[in-house]
């Protein structure tokens, strides 16, 4: 089966935020602070409209919203809802440090559980695991054997095999072959994932 075309949006609301901030300063100078909130709402809607029109122009129905942390942008939740309303299949890659409950249930969450090697394991919001739906996924990015053993324990102790679990090697640090061998030896209920675009176009390529 041929791969479906897809579009990746990298913190699109963050781009809009810069535009909104610049416009707000001008609006405040022109019409006074009492009109800023209304102007802000209009500008945010205009940014979302522009993003959605651009996505439609790609001619694909699979959209992945990435970051940074996309859920750190308040507009992302509205963007997700509107894309779902328009019939797109929507994926959201999130670090798991922010409450995912407000995410439209029609979208698929790919929850990144931070391993110790990331230096951000203390930011994991474990309550998010209680919110995930059957179609969501959980991802661990593995830097070394310590990360692998930690992730394996988390999968077993928290019974994460109920979802699709992904183990992905840190690019340039963790050898994919070694990770695959560990997973096979331990029969971990997880899939090996790699950043395929980096294998094809190189690690520095953007917009692919």
TITITOR-538679 format. One record per residue (C-alpha): residue in one letter; x, y, z. Coordinates in steps of 0.001 Angstrom, whole numbers, plus 524288, in hexadecimal, padded with zeros to 5 digits. Each point is the difference from the previous one (the first is absolute). Layout:
@resn=A, c1=X, c2=Y, c3=Z;
...
end
This chain:
@resn=X, c1=80000, c2=80000, c3=80000;
@resn=X, c1=805E0, c2=80D44, c3=7FC63;
@resn=X, c1=80302, c2=80949, c3=80B24;
@resn=X, c1=7F5BF, c2=80A5B, c3=80241;
@resn=X, c1=8044A, c2=80DFD, c3=7FD95;
@resn=X, c1=800EB, c2=807AE, c3=80C8E;
@resn=X, c1=802C2, c2=80DB9, c3=804B3;
@resn=X, c1=807F5, c2=80362, c3=80C09;
@resn=X, c1=7FD1D, c2=80C89, c3=80755;
@resn=X, c1=80AAC, c2=8046D, c3=8094B;
@resn=X, c1=7FA55, c2=8089A, c3=80AAA;
@resn=X, c1=7F87A, c2=807C5, c3=7F604;
@resn=X, c1=7F904, c2=807B0, c3=80A90;
@resn=X, c1=80D37, c2=80489, c3=804E4;
@resn=X, c1=80283, c2=806A7, c3=7F301;
@resn=X, c1=7F2C0, c2=8065F, c3=800F4;
@resn=X, c1=8030F, c2=8046F, c3=80DD0;
@resn=X, c1=80B0C, c2=80892, c3=7FB16;
@resn=X, c1=7F6F3, c2=80627, c3=7F5EB;
@resn=X, c1=7F565, c2=80205, c3=80A1F;
@resn=X, c1=80949, c2=80680, c3=809AE;
@resn=X, c1=8050B, c2=8097D, c3=7F5C1;
@resn=X, c1=7F240, c2=80363, c3=7FB98;
@resn=X, c1=7FB58, c2=801A4, c3=80DF0;
@resn=X, c1=80A01, c2=80A88, c3=802D7;
@resn=X, c1=7FB92, c2=80763, c3=7F3E7;
@resn=X, c1=7F1BE, c2=7FE12, c3=803A0;
@resn=X, c1=80258, c2=804E2, c3=80DC5;
@resn=X, c1=8062D, c2=80C67, c3=7FAA7;
@resn=X, c1=7F502, c2=80247, c3=7F64D;
@resn=X, c1=7F379, c2=7FCCE, c3=8073D;
@resn=X, c1=80373, c2=7FEFA, c3=80E52;
@resn=X, c1=80151, c2=7F495, c3=80940;
@resn=X, c1=7F165, c2=7FDA2, c3=8013C;
@resn=X, c1=7FFDA, c2=7FAA6, c3=7F21A;
@resn=X, c1=80BF8, c2=7F75A, c3=80123;
@resn=X, c1=7F911, c2=7F3A3, c3=80460;
@resn=X, c1=7F670, c2=8009A, c3=7F4A3;
@resn=X, c1=80B0B, c2=802BE, c3=7F669;
@resn=X, c1=807BF, c2=7F4B5, c3=805B0;
@resn=X, c1=7F4E6, c2=7F663, c3=7FDBE;
@resn=X, c1=7FE37, c2=8049B, c3=7F1F6;
@resn=X, c1=80E69, c2=7FE84, c3=7FD08;
@resn=X, c1=800F7, c2=7F27C, c3=805F2;
@resn=X, c1=7F467, c2=7FB75, c3=7F7E7;
@resn=X, c1=80646, c2=805C2, c3=7F3D7;
@resn=X, c1=80CAC, c2=7F8AE, c3=802CB;
@resn=X, c1=7F8BB, c2=7F321, c3=801C9;
@resn=X, c1=7F83E, c2=8025D, c3=7F381;
@resn=X, c1=80CB6, c2=80226, c3=7F893;
@resn=X, c1=80650, c2=7F3C7, c3=8059C;
@resn=X, c1=7F448, c2=7F776, c3=7FCA3;
@resn=X, c1=7FF55, c2=80551, c3=7F221;
@resn=X, c1=80E66, c2=7FD11, c3=7FE37;
@resn=X, c1=7FE10, c2=7F215, c3=804ED;
@resn=X, c1=7F4C8, c2=7FE0E, c3=7F67F;
@resn=X, c1=808F4, c2=80465, c3=7F525;
@resn=X, c1=808F1, c2=7F455, c3=8021C;
@resn=X, c1=7F558, c2=7F6C9, c3=7FB5D;
@resn=X, c1=80198, c2=7F5FC, c3=80AE4;
@resn=X, c1=7F725, c2=7FB86, c3=80AFF;
@resn=X, c1=809FD, c2=7FC18, c3=80A58;
@resn=X, c1=80535, c2=80B40, c3=80849;
@resn=X, c1=80A02, c2=7FEEA, c3=80AEC;
@resn=X, c1=80195, c2=80B41, c3=8098A;
@resn=X, c1=80D7D, c2=80053, c3=80630;
@resn=X, c1=808F6, c2=80939, c3=8074D;
@resn=X, c1=806A4, c2=803EB, c3=80867;
@resn=X, c1=7F450, c2=7FD5F, c3=80885;
@resn=X, c1=7F3D3, c2=802FD, c3=7F7E7;
@resn=X, c1=7F6AB, c2=7FF73, c3=80B98;
@resn=X, c1=80769, c2=80B32, c3=8066B;
@resn=X, c1=7F942, c2=8089B, c3=7F5E1;
@resn=X, c1=7F1E1, c2=80258, c3=803F8;
@resn=X, c1=7FC07, c2=80119, c3=7F1AC;
@resn=X, c1=80408, c2=7F1FE, c3=7FD6A;
@resn=X, c1=7F3BC, c2=7FA73, c3=80649;
@resn=X, c1=7F748, c2=8080B, c3=7F711;
@resn=X, c1=80872, c2=7FC8C, c3=7F453;
@resn=X, c1=7FEBC, c2=7F182, c3=802FF;
@resn=X, c1=7F140, c2=80103, c3=80169;
@resn=X, c1=7FE67, c2=8076A, c3=7F353;
@resn=X, c1=808A4, c2=7F694, c3=7F869;
@resn=X, c1=7F7DE, c2=7F4A2, c3=80537;
@resn=X, c1=7F380, c2=80726, c3=7FC49;
@resn=X, c1=80553, c2=80157, c3=7F232;
@resn=X, c1=80204, c2=7F151, c3=7FF0E;
@resn=X, c1=80EB8, c2=7FF42, c3=801F9;
@resn=X, c1=80659, c2=7F4DD, c3=8075A;
@resn=X, c1=807CC, c2=80741, c3=80A63;
@resn=X, c1=80BC9, c2=7FB50, c3=807B8;
@resn=X, c1=805EC, c2=807C2, c3=80B3A;
@resn=X, c1=80DB2, c2=7FD90, c3=80503;
@resn=X, c1=800AA, c2=8050E, c3=80DEC;
@resn=X, c1=80A67, c2=7FF41, c3=80A7D;
@resn=X, c1=7F61B, c2=7FB85, c3=80A1A;
@resn=X, c1=802E4, c2=80B17, c3=80959;
@resn=X, c1=7F314, c2=806D7, c3=7FD0A;
@resn=X, c1=7F241, c2=7FB24, c3=802D0;
@resn=X, c1=7FAEC, c2=7F93B, c3=7F3B8;
@resn=X, c1=7F1D3, c2=7FF7E, c3=80499;
@resn=X, c1=7FBD3, c2=80BEE, c3=7F7D8;
@resn=X, c1=804DE, c2=7F9BA, c3=7F354;
@resn=X, c1=7F4D9, c2=7FCAA, c3=7F6C1;
@resn=X, c1=7FD67, c2=7F15A, c3=801BF;
@resn=X, c1=7FF96, c2=7FE13, c3=7F148;
@resn=X, c1=80E85, c2=80303, c3=7FF24;
@resn=X, c1=80AB5, c2=7F621, c3=802FD;
@resn=X, c1=8096A, c2=80393, c3=80ADD;
@resn=X, c1=80E02, c2=7FB2F, c3=7FF23;
@resn=X, c1=80474, c2=801BB, c3=80E11;
@resn=X, c1=80EB6, c2=80139, c3=801BF;
@resn=X, c1=803D6, c2=7FA85, c3=80D4D;
@resn=X, c1=80CF9, c2=8065F, c3=8033F;
@resn=X, c1=80AFB, c2=7F697, c3=803AF;
@resn=X, c1=80AB1, c2=80369, c3=809EA;
@resn=X, c1=809D6, c2=8028B, c3=7F529;
@resn=X, c1=7F7CF, c2=80B77, c3=7FB38;
@resn=X, c1=801E5, c2=80749, c3=80CBE;
@resn=X, c1=7F155, c2=8027B, c3=80039;
@resn=X, c1=7FA87, c2=7F39F, c3=8063C;
@resn=X, c1=7FB34, c2=807C5, c3=80BB0;
@resn=X, c1=7F6CC, c2=8076F, c3=7F6F0;
@resn=X, c1=7F824, c2=7F3E7, c3=7FC62;
@resn=X, c1=7F1B9, c2=80217, c3=80367;
@resn=X, c1=7FC57, c2=7F20B, c3=8034E;
@resn=X, c1=7F1A6, c2=80392, c3=80149;
@resn=X, c1=7FFA0, c2=80104, c3=7F135;
@resn=X, c1=800B2, c2=7F135, c3=7FF23;
@resn=X, c1=7F278, c2=7FF59, c3=80628;
@resn=X, c1=7FAA1, c2=808E3, c3=7F560;
@resn=X, c1=8053C, c2=7F8FC, c3=7F3F0;
@resn=X, c1=7F64C, c2=7F953, c3=7F6EB;
@resn=X, c1=8023D, c2=7F2AC, c3=7F996;
@resn=X, c1=8043A, c2=80631, c3=7F321;
@resn=X, c1=80A93, c2=80869, c3=80654;
@resn=X, c1=80E79, c2=7FC69, c3=80066;
@resn=X, c1=80B11, c2=80100, c3=809E2;
@resn=X, c1=80E00, c2=802C6, c3=7FBF4;
@resn=X, c1=80D00, c2=7FE88, c3=80707;
@resn=X, c1=80C1F, c2=8062E, c3=7FA11;
@resn=X, c1=80B7B, c2=7F780, c3=8042D;
@resn=X, c1=80DC4, c2=80572, c3=8018D;
@resn=X, c1=806F7, c2=7F457, c3=8063D;
@resn=X, c1=7FE56, c2=7F342, c3=80771;
@resn=X, c1=7FBE0, c2=80720, c3=80C52;
@resn=X, c1=7F4F0, c2=806AC, c3=7F8AF;
@resn=X, c1=7FC05, c2=7F303, c3=7FA0D;
@resn=X, c1=7FF6C, c2=7F8EE, c3=80D13;
@resn=X, c1=7F868, c2=80B4A, c3=805FC;
@resn=X, c1=7F63F, c2=8003E, c3=7F4B6;
@resn=X, c1=7FE6C, c2=7F130, c3=8007E;
@resn=X, c1=7FC8E, c2=800AE, c3=80E82;
@resn=X, c1=7F641, c2=80AFF, c3=7FDA7;
@resn=X, c1=7F947, c2=7F837, c3=7F535;
@resn=X, c1=7FEF6, c2=7F3FF, c3=808BB;
@resn=X, c1=7FC82, c2=8068F, c3=80CE2;
@resn=X, c1=7F5C3, c2=808FF, c3=7FA0E;
@resn=X, c1=7FA85, c2=7F5DB, c3=7F69E;
@resn=X, c1=8022B, c2=808B7, c3=7F436;
@resn=X, c1=7FE5B, c2=7F4B9, c3=7F683;
@resn=X, c1=7F1C3, c2=80414, c3=7FF4F;
@resn=X, c1=80481, c2=80A6B, c3=7F64F;
@resn=X, c1=80954, c2=80038, c3=7F499;
@resn=X, c1=80D55, c2=80263, c3=80634;
@resn=X, c1=80B6B, c2=80559, c3=7F825;
@resn=X, c1=80E6B, c2=7FF2B, c3=8037A;
@resn=X, c1=807EF, c2=809AE, c3=7F808;
@resn=X, c1=80EE2, c2=8017F, c3=8009B;
@resn=X, c1=805D5, c2=80D71, c3=80219;
@resn=X, c1=80598, c2=803DD, c3=7F2D3;
@resn=X, c1=80ED2, c2=7FF55, c3=7FFFC;
@resn=X, c1=800E5, c2=7FA57, c3=80DBF;
@resn=X, c1=7F8DD, c2=7F2FD, c3=800D3;
@resn=X, c1=802FD, c2=7F57B, c3=7F5F8;
@resn=X, c1=7F349, c2=7FB09, c3=7FA3D;
@resn=X, c1=80514, c2=7F20A, c3=7FEAC;
@resn=X, c1=80351, c2=7FF1F, c3=80E7A;
@resn=X, c1=7F2AB, c2=80532, c3=803E0;
@resn=X, c1=7F95B, c2=7F632, c3=7F710;
@resn=X, c1=807D1, c2=7F4C6, c3=805D9;
@resn=X, c1=7FC84, c2=803F7, c3=80DE6;
@resn=X, c1=7F1A1, c2=800E1, c3=7FC8A;
@resn=X, c1=8000C, c2=7F2AB, c3=7F979;
@resn=X, c1=8073F, c2=7F9AD, c3=80B4F;
@resn=X, c1=7F671, c2=8056A, c3=809FE;
@resn=X, c1=7F3DC, c2=7FE4D, c3=7F781;
@resn=X, c1=7FBB9, c2=80DBF, c3=8031E;
@resn=X, c1=7F21D, c2=802F5, c3=7FB33;
@resn=X, c1=804D5, c2=80BA9, c3=7F845;
@resn=X, c1=80381, c2=803E0, c3=7F230;
@resn=X, c1=80D43, c2=80508, c3=7FBB8;
@resn=X, c1=7FE80, c2=80D69, c3=7F9FF;
@resn=X, c1=80A26, c2=80817, c3=7F8E3;
@resn=X, c1=7FFEE, c2=80DB0, c3=7FA49;
@resn=X, c1=7FEBD, c2=7FB62, c3=7F20E;
@resn=X, c1=8011E, c2=80D95, c3=7FA12;
@resn=X, c1=80DC0, c2=80137, c3=80594;
@resn=X, c1=8041D, c2=7F339, c3=7F995;
@resn=X, c1=7FAC0, c2=804B2, c3=7F2F2;
@resn=X, c1=80336, c2=80E8A, c3=7FF92;
@resn=X, c1=809F8, c2=8017E, c3=80AF8;
@resn=X, c1=7FF27, c2=80554, c3=80DD2;
@resn=X, c1=80111, c2=80E47, c3=7FBF4;
@resn=X, c1=7F4FF, c2=80004, c3=7F60D;
@resn=X, c1=7F411, c2=80837, c3=80342;
@resn=X, c1=7F23F, c2=7FFE5, c3=7FAA9;
@resn=X, c1=80004, c2=7F19B, c3=7FC69;
end
